[in-house]
């Protein structure tokens, strides 16, 4: 991969992280310290870049995937609650 491709990918990653309202330095710090949330987001961002998605599409897909993941994990916790 030439340096132009690397810059394009880096720009996509940075724009996506910022669009998710995350601070880039905090995200990278947590990523290199193996925090699971940042690792999952980084993998998702890389996959979306590989598929040729735009930053806007990537953000929307990450929001949807994150909500599905969070709702799936909390379904057992919240199943006993009655919401009126």
C-alpha positions in Angstrom: 0.0 0.0 0.0 1.5 3.3 -0.9 1.5 6.3 1.4 -1.5 7.9 -0.4 -3.7 4.9 0.5 -2.4 5.0 4.1 -3.3 8.7 4.4 -6.8 8.0 3.0 -7.3 5.2 5.6 -5.9 7.3 8.4 -8.2 10.1 7.5 -11.2 7.8 7.4 -10.3 6.4 10.9 -9.8 9.8 12.4 -13.0 11.3 10.9 -15.1 8.3 12.0 -13.7 8.5 15.6 -14.4 12.2 15.7 -17.9 11.7 14.3 -18.6 9.3 17.1 -17.9 12.2 19.5 -14.8 10.6 20.9 -11.4 12.3 21.5 -8.8 10.8 19.3 -6.0 10.8 21.8 -8.2 9.1 24.5 -9.4 6.6 21.9 -5.8 5.7 20.8 -4.6 5.5 24.4 -7.4 3.1 25.3 -6.8 1.1 22.0 -3.1 0.6 22.8 -4.0 -0.5 26.3 -6.3 -3.1 25.0 -9.6 -1.7 26.2 -12.3 -4.0 24.6 -14.7 -1.2 23.5 -12.0 0.6 21.5 -10.7 -2.6 20.0 -14.2 -3.5 18.8 -14.7 0.0 17.3 -11.3 -0.1 15.6 -12.0 -3.5 14.0 -15.5 -2.3 12.9 -14.0 0.9 11.4 -11.3 -1.1 9.5 -13.9 -3.5 8.1 -16.1 -0.6 7.0 -13.1 1.1 5.3 -12.3 -2.1 3.5 -15.9 -2.3 2.2 -15.6 1.2 0.8 -18.1 2.9 3.1 -18.2 6.6 3.6 -17.6 8.1 7.1 -21.3 8.9 7.4 -22.3 5.4 6.5 -19.7 4.0 8.9 -21.0 6.1 11.8 -24.6 5.0 11.2 -23.7 1.4 10.9 -21.6 1.6 14.1 -24.4 3.2 16.0 -26.8 0.4 14.8 -24.4 -2.4 15.6 -23.5 -0.9 19.0 -27.2 -0.6 19.9 -27.9 -4.2 18.9 -24.9 -5.4 20.9 -25.9 -3.4 24.0 -29.6 -4.4 23.8 -28.6 -8.0 23.3 -26.4 -8.0 26.4 -28.9 -6.1 28.5 -32.0 -8.0 27.5 -31.7 -10.5 30.4 -31.1 -7.7 32.9 -34.0 -5.6 31.6 -36.4 -8.5 30.9 -38.0 -8.3 34.4 -38.7 -4.5 34.2 -42.1 -3.4 33.2 -42.2 -0.2 31.2 -45.4 1.8 31.0 
